[in-house]
Amino acid sequence: MAALVKTGFSELPENIILEIFRHLSIKQLCTVCRVSRSWRRVANDNSLWRHVNLLPYRLNLSKMWKVIRGHFSNILLSLHIRGFYDAAGTKWRKMSLSDAMLKELQERCSNIEELELTNSNIDALNFELLPPNLKKLVITRSGLPYGWFKCIEEKNIIPNIEHIDLSYSIRLCDEDMKHICTRKTIQVLIIQNCYRITITGVEYISTLPHLKILNIPGTGCCDLGLHKLGRSVGSQLIELRVDNCDKITSGGYETVIALFPALEKLSLCGAYRCTLSPTEESLLGLQKLKKLKTLDIHQFRKRETEANAIVNRVADKLVALMPNTYVKSVVSIN
C-alpha cells in the first residue's frame, strides 16, 4: 500500500480509484479501508457491495458482524457465505450466521435477492427469519434440521422464490419437498445427491407449474417419477439432470423422448447396474429431441463394460444425427 501512495496513486481521481477497486476481493477491500479516509470512502461505495462473495473465507460470528455492520446496506443484492460444517471435522458446530444476523439482514438489506450458505451449520437458524424478498436460495453441503421448511406456506416465507439449490444437504427428505413445493413460483430446483428423496418427493416436484430447470441426480427418481414429471411439466422443462438415478431403466429414456420435447440440456449418465443400463435403441431415440443442445450420456463405473460399450457405439451416431448438439460420452474409469 505504501508503494502505491509513493507512486501518486492516491492523487488519482476517486472515480478512477473506484474502477480499480472493482477488481479487488472483499478481503482486499476491507484492507484498503484502513489506508486513508479517502480510500475508505471509495472502498465503501455502494456499487462495490451489491454482490458480496465470502466463499473463499470462513468467518466466525464476530468477524461476520464486522462485515455486516461496516459495509452492508440496502444496496446488497446477493450474499455468499461459507461456514465450518464438516461431518468428519471437529468444528462442524461452529456458526457463521445467527438469528440476530438474519434479523439484521432483514432490516439493513431489505433488497437482498440471493443468499448462498455453503458448508454451514444451520441447525440453530430460524427459517422464518430469511430475507423476505429472496428469489434465489442456495444451501449446499450443509446440515438441514428436520422440518426446517415446515412453516414456509403457513407463514408465507420467501413468497417470491424462483431458484432453490439444496444439493448435498443431509437430511433433506420427501416431507421437506412437500413444503418447499408449495412455493409455486419456483422455476429452478436443484437437489443433487439428496438420497432421501423418493418417488413421493418427485410427485411433489411435479406440481410446480413454472418449473424450467430440474436437477435431481443421485435421488430415488425412477421411471414412474419421470412419467409423472413429463405429464405435468415436461412440455416446459428446458434442462433435466437425472444421472446416477439407478432406478431409471430404458423405459425412462423412452419417457424422456416422448414427454420432454422442449429439453435443451439433458444428462442421463452414470448407470450403476448393468441390468438398468440403457439400450442402444433407447439412446438413439434421443435424436427426436429437436431442441437439445447438450446431451450427457457418459458412464462412471469401470465394471459397467456393457453399458460403456453401448454408449461409445452410439455416441458417434448421435453426433452425426444431431449436428447442433454437444454430446458428452467420455467414459471415466475412476
C-alpha positions in Angstrom: 0.0 0.0 0.0 2.9 2.4 0.8 4.3 1.8 -2.7 1.0 2.9 -4.2 1.0 6.1 -2.2 4.6 6.9 -3.2 3.8 6.5 -6.9 1.0 9.0 -6.7 -1.9 6.5 -6.7 -3.8 8.5 -4.1 -3.7 11.5 -6.3 -5.8 9.8 -8.9 -9.5 11.0 -9.2 -11.8 9.0 -7.0 -13.8 7.7 -10.0 -10.6 6.1 -11.4 -9.7 4.6 -8.0 -13.2 3.2 -7.8 -12.8 1.4 -11.1 -9.5 -0.1 -9.8 -11.1 -1.2 -6.6 -13.7 -3.1 -8.5 -11.1 -5.7 -9.3 -10.3 -6.3 -5.6 -11.6 -9.1 -3.5 -13.7 -8.5 -0.4 -10.8 -9.1 1.9 -8.7 -6.6 -0.1 -11.4 -4.0 0.0 -11.6 -4.3 3.8 -7.8 -3.9 3.9 -7.7 -0.7 1.8 -10.3 0.8 4.0 -7.6 1.2 6.7 -5.1 3.1 4.4 -6.8 6.5 4.5 -10.1 8.3 4.9 -10.4 8.9 1.1 -9.7 5.2 0.3 -12.2 4.2 2.9 -14.8 6.4 1.4 -14.2 4.9 -2.1 -14.0 1.3 -0.8 -17.3 1.8 0.9 -19.0 2.9 -2.3 -22.4 1.1 -2.6 -21.6 -0.2 -6.1 -18.8 -2.3 -4.7 -21.1 -4.0 -2.2 -24.0 -5.1 -4.3 -22.7 -8.7 -4.6 -20.7 -10.0 -1.7 -18.8 -13.3 -2.1 -17.4 -14.6 1.1 -17.0 -18.2 -0.1 -13.1 -18.0 -0.2 -13.2 -17.3 3.5 -14.6 -18.9 6.7 -15.7 -16.1 9.0 -16.8 -16.7 12.6 -19.7 -14.8 14.1 -17.7 -11.8 15.4 -15.9 -11.3 12.1 -19.2 -11.7 10.2 -20.8 -9.0 12.4 -18.0 -6.6 11.5 -18.6 -7.1 7.8 -22.4 -6.7 8.1 -22.3 -3.5 10.3 -19.3 -2.0 8.4 -20.3 -2.5 4.8 -23.8 -3.8 4.3 -26.8 -1.6 3.3 -30.0 -1.9 1.3 -27.9 -1.9 -1.9 -26.9 -5.5 -1.2 -28.4 -7.9 -3.7 -26.5 -11.2 -3.2 -24.6 -12.7 -0.3 -22.5 -15.9 -0.4 -21.2 -17.4 2.9 -19.1 -20.5 3.6 -19.2 -22.0 7.0 -17.3 -24.6 9.0 -19.7 -27.5 8.6 -17.9 -30.8 8.0 -19.3 -34.0 9.4 -15.8 -35.5 9.7 -14.3 -32.4 11.3 -14.3 -31.1 14.8 -15.6 -27.6 14.1 -18.9 -28.6 12.4 -21.0 -26.9 15.1 -19.3 -23.6 14.7 -21.7 -20.9 13.3 -21.1 -18.3 10.6 -24.7 -16.9 10.7 -27.1 -16.4 13.6 -30.8 -15.5 14.0 -29.7 -12.0 15.1 -27.7 -11.6 11.8 -30.7 -12.7 9.8 -32.8 -10.1 11.5 -30.1 -7.5 10.8 -30.1 -8.5 7.1 -33.9 -8.1 7.0 -33.7 -4.6 8.3 -30.4 -3.4 6.8 -30.5 -5.2 3.5 -34.2 -5.2 2.5 -33.4 -5.7 -1.2 -31.3 -8.8 -1.0 -32.5 -11.3 -3.5 -29.9 -14.1 -3.4 -28.5 -15.9 -0.3 -26.0 -18.8 -0.5 -24.9 -20.8 2.5 -22.2 -23.5 1.8 -20.8 -25.9 4.4 -23.0 -24.2 7.0 -24.4 -25.4 10.3 -28.0 -24.1 10.2 -29.4 -26.3 13.0 -30.0 -23.2 15.2 -31.2 -20.9 12.4 -34.9 -19.9 12.3 -36.2 -20.4 8.7 -38.8 -17.6 9.3 -36.1 -15.0 9.5 -34.8 -15.5 6.0 -34.9 -12.2 4.0 -38.5 -12.0 2.6 -37.6 -10.8 -0.9 -35.3 -13.7 -1.7 -35.5 -15.0 -5.3 -32.6 -17.4 -5.0 -31.7 -19.6 -2.0 -28.7 -21.9 -2.1 -27.9 -24.2 0.8 -25.3 -26.8 -0.2 -23.2 -29.3 1.7 -24.9 -28.3 4.9 -26.9 -30.0 7.6 -30.6 -29.2 7.3 -32.7 -29.5 10.5 -35.7 -31.8 10.4 -38.8 -29.9 9.5 -37.0 -26.7 8.7 -39.3 -25.8 5.8 -42.5 -26.7 7.6 -43.7 -23.1 8.1 -42.9 -22.0 4.5 -46.6 -22.0 3.4 -48.3 -21.3 6.7 -46.3 -18.1 7.4 -45.7 -17.2 3.7 -41.9 -17.3 3.9 -39.9 -16.3 0.8 -43.1 -15.9 -1.3 -41.2 -14.8 -4.4 -38.6 -17.6 -4.5 -37.6 -18.7 -8.0 -34.4 -20.7 -7.6 -33.7 -23.3 -4.8 -30.5 -25.4 -4.6 -30.1 -27.8 -1.7 -27.5 -30.1 -3.2 -25.6 -32.4 -0.9 -27.5 -31.3 2.1 -28.1 -34.1 4.5 -31.5 -34.9 6.0 -33.5 -33.4 3.1 -36.5 -35.7 2.6 -39.9 -36.1 1.0 -41.6 -34.2 3.7 -39.4 -31.2 3.1 -40.2 -31.4 -0.6 -43.9 -31.3 0.3 -43.4 -27.9 2.0 -40.9 -26.5 -0.5 -43.2 -27.2 -3.5 -46.0 -25.1 -2.0 -43.9 -22.2 -3.5 -45.4 -22.3 -7.0 -43.1 -19.6 -8.2 -40.1 -22.0 -8.3 -38.5 -22.2 -11.8 -35.2 -23.8 -10.9 -34.9 -26.7 -8.4 -31.6 -28.5 -7.7 -31.3 -31.3 -5.2 -28.3 -33.2 -6.3 -27.3 -36.2 -4.2 -30.1 -35.9 -1.7 -30.6 -39.6 -1.5 -33.6 -39.5 0.9 -35.8 -38.1 -1.9 -38.0 -40.9 -3.3 -40.8 -41.1 -5.9 -43.0 -39.3 -3.3 -40.8 -36.3 -3.4 -40.7 -36.4 -7.2 -44.5 -36.3 -7.2 -44.4 -33.1 -5.2 -41.9 -31.6 -7.6 -44.3 -32.4 -10.5 -46.8 -29.9 -9.0 -44.6 -26.9 -9.7 -46.3 -25.1 -12.6 -43.4 -22.8 -13.7 -40.6 -25.3 -13.4 -38.0 -24.9 -16.2 -34.8 -26.5 -14.8 -34.7 -29.6 -12.7 -31.5 -31.3 -11.4 -32.1 -34.4 -9.3 -29.0 -36.6 -9.7 -28.5 -39.2 -7.1 -32.1 -39.3 -5.8 -34.7 -42.0 -5.8 -36.2 -40.9 -9.1 -37.5 -43.8 -11.2 -39.3 -44.4 -14.5 -42.7 -43.6 -12.8 -41.2 -40.4 -11.5 -40.1 -39.4 -15.0 -43.6 -40.2 -16.3 -45.3 -38.0 -13.6 -42.9 -35.2 -14.3 -43.4 -35.5 -18.1 -47.2 -35.4 -17.8 -47.1 -32.2 -15.7 -44.1 -30.1 -16.5 -42.4 -32.0 -19.4 -43.6 -29.6 -22.1 -41.9 -26.6 -20.4 -38.7 -28.1 -18.9 -35.6 -27.0 -20.7 -33.0 -28.7 -18.5 -33.2 -32.1 -16.8 -30.5 -34.0 -14.9 -31.3 -37.5 -13.6 -27.8 -39.0 -13.8 -26.9 -41.6 -11.1 -30.5 -42.4 -10.5 -30.0 -46.2 -10.7 -33.8 -47.0 -10.7 -34.2 -45.5 -14.2 -34.3 -48.0 -17.0 -34.5 -47.8 -20.8 -38.2 -47.2 -20.3 -37.4 -44.0 -18.5 -35.3 -42.9 -21.5 -38.3 -43.5 -23.8 -40.4 -41.4 -21.4 -38.0 -38.5 -21.7 -38.2 -38.7 -25.5 -41.9 -38.8 -25.5 -42.8 -36.3 -22.8 -40.0 -33.7 -22.7 -39.9 -32.1 -26.2 -38.6 -28.7 -25.0 -35.3 -30.0 -23.5 -32.2 -28.1 -24.4 -29.9 -29.8 -21.8 -30.2 -33.4 -20.7 -28.0 -35.6 -18.5 -28.8 -39.3 -18.2 -25.3 -40.6 -17.4 -23.9 -42.9 -14.8 -26.0 -46.1 -14.8 -24.8 -48.2 -11.8 -26.2 -51.6 -12.7 -25.9 -53.4 -16.0 -29.5 -54.6 -15.7 -30.7 -51.0 -15.7 -28.3 -49.6 -18.4 -29.7 -48.0 -21.5 -30.2 -50.0 -24.7 -28.7 -48.8 -28.0 -32.2 -48.3 -29.3 -33.3 -46.0 -26.4 -30.2 -43.9 -26.7 -30.6 -43.4 -30.5 -34.1 -42.3 -29.8 -32.8 -39.2 -28.2 -32.3 -37.7 -31.6 -36.0 -37.0 -31.6 -35.4 -34.2 -29.1 -35.0 -31.5 -31.7 -34.2 -28.6 -29.3 -31.4 -30.5 -27.5 -28.1 -28.5 -27.3 -26.2 -30.6 -24.7 -26.5 -34.3 -24.1 -24.5 -36.1 -21.4 -24.7 -39.9 -21.5 -21.2 -41.0 -20.3 -20.8 -43.7 -17.7 -18.9 -43.8 -14.5 -18.1 -47.3 -13.3 -15.3 -49.3 -14.7 -17.2 -52.5 -14.3 -20.0 -51.2 -16.5 -18.3 -52.6 -19.6 -21.5 -53.4 -21.4 -23.1 -50.0 -20.8 -19.9 -48.2 -21.7 -19.7 -50.2 -25.0 -23.2 -49.2 -25.8 -22.6 -45.5 -25.1 -19.4 -45.4 -27.1 -21.0 -47.2 -30.0 -24.0 -44.9 -30.1 -22.1 -41.6 -29.4 -20.7 -41.3 -32.9 -24.1 -42.0 -34.5 -25.7 -39.4 -32.3 -23.1 -36.8 -33.2 -23.8 -37.4 -36.9 -27.6 -37.3 -36.4 -27.6 -34.3 -34.1 -25.1 -31.8 -35.6 -26.3 -28.9 -33.4 -26.0 -30.9 -30.1 -22.9 -31.3 -27.9 -22.8 -35.0 -27.0 -20.6 -35.9 -24.0 -19.8 -39.6 -23.9 -16.3 -39.8 -22.5 -16.1 -42.9 -20.3 -14.4 -42.4 -16.9 -12.7 -45.5 -15.3 -12.1 -44.0 -11.9 
